[in-house]
Amino acid sequence: MRVGLGYDIHRLVKGRRLYLGGIEIPFNKGLLGHSDGDVVLHAVSDALLGAIGGGDIGEYFPNTASEYRGMRSEEILARVFRMVKEKNLYVENLDITLIAEEPKISPYKEKVKENISRILKISIDNINLKATTNEGVGLIGKAQAIACFAVVSLKGVRD
Protein backbone atom coordinates (compact mmCIF):
# COMPACT_ATOMS: atom_id res chain seq x y z
CA MET A 1 0.00 0.00 0.00
CA ARG A 2 1.13 3.55 -0.76
CA VAL A 3 -0.27 6.73 0.79
CA GLY A 4 -0.15 10.33 -0.44
CA LEU A 5 -1.22 13.69 0.99
CA GLY A 6 -2.25 16.67 -1.12
CA TYR A 7 -3.06 20.27 -0.25
CA ASP A 8 -4.09 23.31 -2.24
CA ILE A 9 -5.41 26.81 -1.59
CA HIS A 10 -6.56 29.57 -3.94
CA ARG A 11 -7.98 33.05 -3.45
CA LEU A 12 -11.59 33.77 -4.36
CA VAL A 13 -12.02 36.57 -6.93
CA LYS A 14 -14.87 38.08 -8.91
CA GLY A 15 -15.09 37.35 -12.62
CA ARG A 16 -14.20 33.64 -12.47
CA ARG A 17 -16.30 30.50 -12.39
CA LEU A 18 -16.06 28.34 -9.29
CA TYR A 19 -15.08 24.71 -9.89
CA LEU A 20 -14.83 22.24 -7.02
CA GLY A 21 -14.21 18.59 -7.80
CA GLY A 22 -14.73 19.35 -11.48
CA ILE A 23 -18.28 20.58 -10.87
CA GLU A 24 -19.23 24.18 -11.55
CA ILE A 25 -20.71 25.59 -8.35
CA PRO A 26 -23.02 28.62 -8.68
CA PHE A 27 -21.32 31.43 -6.77
CA ASN A 28 -20.44 35.10 -7.22
CA LYS A 29 -16.68 34.39 -7.17
CA GLY A 30 -14.27 31.79 -8.50
CA LEU A 31 -10.81 30.57 -7.59
CA LEU A 32 -7.85 32.48 -8.96
CA GLY A 33 -5.32 30.22 -10.63
CA HIS A 34 -3.36 29.55 -13.79
CA SER A 35 -5.74 26.65 -14.47
CA ASP A 36 -9.39 26.72 -13.37
CA GLY A 37 -8.14 26.80 -9.75
CA ASP A 38 -10.08 23.72 -8.62
CA VAL A 39 -8.53 23.14 -5.17
CA VAL A 40 -10.24 19.77 -4.75
CA LEU A 41 -8.82 18.22 -7.91
CA HIS A 42 -5.43 19.87 -7.33
CA ALA A 43 -5.22 18.39 -3.82
CA VAL A 44 -6.27 14.95 -5.12
CA SER A 45 -3.73 15.17 -7.95
CA ASP A 46 -0.95 16.08 -5.51
CA ALA A 47 -1.99 13.25 -3.18
CA LEU A 48 -1.74 10.78 -6.08
CA LEU A 49 1.65 12.14 -7.09
CA GLY A 50 2.82 11.90 -3.48
CA ALA A 51 1.75 8.26 -3.28
CA ILE A 52 3.78 7.35 -6.38
CA GLY A 53 6.76 9.54 -5.44
CA GLY A 54 6.04 11.73 -8.45
CA GLY A 55 6.64 15.23 -7.10
CA ASP A 56 3.81 17.75 -7.40
CA ILE A 57 1.50 19.13 -10.07
CA GLY A 58 3.57 22.30 -10.40
CA GLU A 59 6.35 20.19 -11.91
CA TYR A 60 4.05 18.81 -14.61
CA PHE A 61 1.76 21.81 -15.13
CA PRO A 62 3.84 24.90 -14.26
CA ASN A 63 2.01 28.20 -13.93
CA THR A 64 4.69 29.72 -16.17
CA ALA A 65 3.63 27.61 -19.18
CA SER A 66 1.03 29.29 -21.39
CA GLU A 67 -0.32 25.96 -22.69
CA TYR A 68 -1.77 25.24 -19.23
CA ARG A 69 -3.48 28.63 -18.79
CA GLY A 70 -7.18 28.04 -18.13
CA MET A 71 -6.75 24.25 -18.20
CA ARG A 72 -9.57 22.30 -16.59
CA SER A 73 -8.35 20.48 -13.51
CA GLU A 74 -10.23 17.36 -14.61
CA GLU A 75 -7.58 17.04 -17.33
CA ILE A 76 -4.79 17.50 -14.77
CA LEU A 77 -6.27 14.73 -12.61
CA ALA A 78 -6.78 12.44 -15.61
CA ARG A 79 -3.13 12.86 -16.66
CA VAL A 80 -1.89 12.25 -13.11
CA PHE A 81 -4.13 9.18 -12.85
CA ARG A 82 -2.51 7.78 -16.02
CA MET A 83 0.84 8.00 -14.18
CA VAL A 84 -0.65 5.99 -11.32
CA LYS A 85 -1.93 3.32 -13.74
CA GLU A 86 1.48 3.18 -15.47
CA LYS A 87 2.90 2.04 -12.13
CA ASN A 88 0.26 -0.72 -11.98
CA LEU A 89 -1.48 0.88 -9.02
CA TYR A 90 -5.13 1.70 -8.35
CA VAL A 91 -6.90 3.97 -5.87
CA GLU A 92 -8.12 2.04 -2.86
CA ASN A 93 -9.45 4.97 -0.84
CA LEU A 94 -9.68 8.75 -1.08
CA ASP A 95 -10.49 11.14 1.77
CA ILE A 96 -11.03 14.84 1.00
CA THR A 97 -11.50 17.78 3.35
CA LEU A 98 -12.64 21.07 1.83
CA ILE A 99 -12.18 24.21 3.95
CA ALA A 100 -14.43 27.12 3.01
CA GLU A 101 -16.70 29.64 4.69
CA GLU A 102 -18.85 29.77 1.57
CA PRO A 103 -20.40 28.51 -0.56
CA LYS A 104 -21.91 25.53 1.20
CA ILE A 105 -20.72 22.36 -0.53
CA SER A 106 -23.30 19.96 0.90
CA PRO A 107 -25.75 20.32 -2.04
CA TYR A 108 -22.95 19.31 -4.44
CA LYS A 109 -21.11 16.60 -2.49
CA GLU A 110 -22.61 13.65 -4.34
CA LYS A 111 -21.97 15.23 -7.77
CA VAL A 112 -18.36 15.92 -6.81
CA LYS A 113 -17.87 12.35 -5.59
CA GLU A 114 -19.50 10.95 -8.74
CA ASN A 115 -17.21 13.04 -10.93
CA ILE A 116 -14.05 11.99 -9.09
CA SER A 117 -15.26 8.38 -9.13
CA ARG A 118 -15.61 8.58 -12.91
CA ILE A 119 -12.13 10.04 -13.44
CA LEU A 120 -10.34 7.65 -11.06
CA LYS A 121 -12.46 4.63 -12.05
CA ILE A 122 -13.30 3.70 -8.46
CA SER A 123 -16.50 3.13 -6.56
CA ILE A 124 -18.08 6.23 -5.08
CA ASP A 125 -18.09 4.25 -1.80
CA ASN A 126 -14.29 4.57 -1.74
CA ILE A 127 -14.45 8.38 -1.74
CA ASN A 128 -15.18 10.47 1.32
CA LEU A 129 -15.79 14.21 1.03
CA LYS A 130 -16.29 16.45 4.02
CA ALA A 131 -16.40 20.21 4.36
CA THR A 132 -15.62 22.50 7.24
CA THR A 133 -15.17 26.20 7.85
CA ASN A 134 -12.16 28.04 9.22
CA GLU A 135 -14.29 29.59 11.99
CA GLY A 136 -13.70 33.13 10.71
CA VAL A 137 -9.90 32.86 10.93
CA GLY A 138 -7.53 34.02 8.17
CA LEU A 139 -8.22 34.39 4.46
CA ILE A 140 -10.41 31.29 4.40
CA GLY A 141 -12.37 32.47 7.44
CA LYS A 142 -12.97 35.83 5.79
CA ALA A 143 -14.31 34.03 2.67
CA GLN A 144 -11.35 35.24 0.60
CA ALA A 145 -9.94 31.77 -0.16
CA ILE A 146 -10.79 28.07 -0.26
CA ALA A 147 -8.41 25.25 0.67
CA CYS A 148 -8.48 21.49 0.43
CA PHE A 149 -6.62 18.47 1.84
CA ALA A 150 -6.72 15.02 0.25
CA VAL A 151 -5.32 11.70 1.43
CA VAL A 152 -5.17 8.73 -0.92
CA SER A 153 -4.18 5.11 -0.53
CA LEU A 154 -3.02 3.11 -3.54
CA LYS A 155 -2.61 -0.63 -3.97
CA GLY A 156 -1.09 -2.81 -6.65
CA VAL A 157 -3.28 -3.87 -9.55
CA ARG A 158 -5.62 -6.70 -8.66
CA ASP A 159 -4.97 -10.07 -10.26
N, C-alpha and C positions, 0 to 999 in steps of 0.2 A: 504494500500500500504506500502511496505517496500523498502528501498533503501540501497544499499551497494556500497562502493568504494574500488577498488583494485589497487595496484601498484606493479610493479616488475622491476628489472634492473639486467642485467647480462653482464659480460665482453665478448667481442668478442675475440676468439682465433683461431689459425690455427689448423687444424686436427679434426675439429668437423663439423657436418652438421648443417645447419641453418634451424630451424623450427620456423615459425611464424603463429599462428592461426592453428597449426596442419598441415600446408602445408610446404613441403620442398622447400626452396627458393635457387636457384643456387647462390652460393657466395663462396669466397675463405676463409671464416671464419665461425665459428658457435658460439653459445652462451655457455659459460662455466657454468655448473651446475651439480648437483647431478643427476637430471633427464635429459631430453633433453634440458632444459634451455629455453623453449618456453615462453618468457615474456608475450605474448598476452594471452595465455591460463592460465598462472599463475595469471595474473591480473584479468581476468574474474572469475577464481575460487575464489580468495580472495574477490572479490566484492560480489559473491553469498554467501560466508560464512559470510561476514559482514551483508548482508541483513537478514540472518536468525539468527544472533547472535551466529555464530558457530566458532568463533576464526579465525585462519588462516591456510593456507595449510601446514605450517611448523609443526603444531600440529598433523596433520594426516599423513603427508609424510615427516618425519624428514630426514635431510641430513646425519644423523648419522646411519640410518638404511640401511643395505646393500640390502635388498629386493627392495628398491626403486631406486637403482643406475641404471641409464640409462632408467628409466621408461618414456614412452611417455606421454606427458602432456595431450593428448586426454583422456587417462585413468584417470588421476587426475580429469579433468573436468567432465567426466562421473560419477565418484564416488561422487563428490561434488554435481552434479545435482541430483543424487538419494536422497541426504540429503534434498534438496529443495523440491522434490516431496513428501518425507515422511512427510513434514510439510504441505502438501496440498497447495503448492504454485506453481505458474508458472511464467516464465519470461515474463514480459510485454514489456520491452524495454532494450536495451543494447547499450551503447555508449563507444567506444574505441578510445583512442588516442595513437598512436605509435610514439615514439621519436627516430629518427635515422638519422645519416648523410647519411649512405648507408647501404644496398642497397635500391634502390627505391622500395617502396611497391606497387605503383599504378598498375603495371601489374598483381598483385596477389590479389588485394583487393576483387574482386568478389569471387574468390576461397576460400579465408579465410572466408568471410561472409557465403558462402554456407556450409562450413565445420562446423562452429559454429552453424549455423541454424540446421544442421542435429543432432548435439550432444544435443543441448538444446530443440529441437523439437518446434522451433518457426519459424515464417515467416522471410525470409531474410529482409523483409521490416521493421522489428522491430530491426534491427541491423545497427548501424552506425559505420563505421571505417574510421578514418582520420589519416593522418601521417603528421608529421612536423619534422623539424630539430632542433638542439640546437644552431644553428647559430655559430658554431665553438667553443662553450664554453664547458669546462670540458671534461670528458671522452667521453661523447656522442658526443660532438662537434668535438672531435679528432678521431671519428670513432673507438673508443676502447670499446664502450658499446652501448647497446640498452635498452631503457626503455619503459614502457607502463602503462597507466592509464585506468581503466575501471569503469564505473558507471552502475549499474543495478537497475531496479525497478521490484519488484515482486508483484503479486496480489494473492488473494485466488483463489482456483480452481473454474472454471466456473461451474455453475449448468446446 
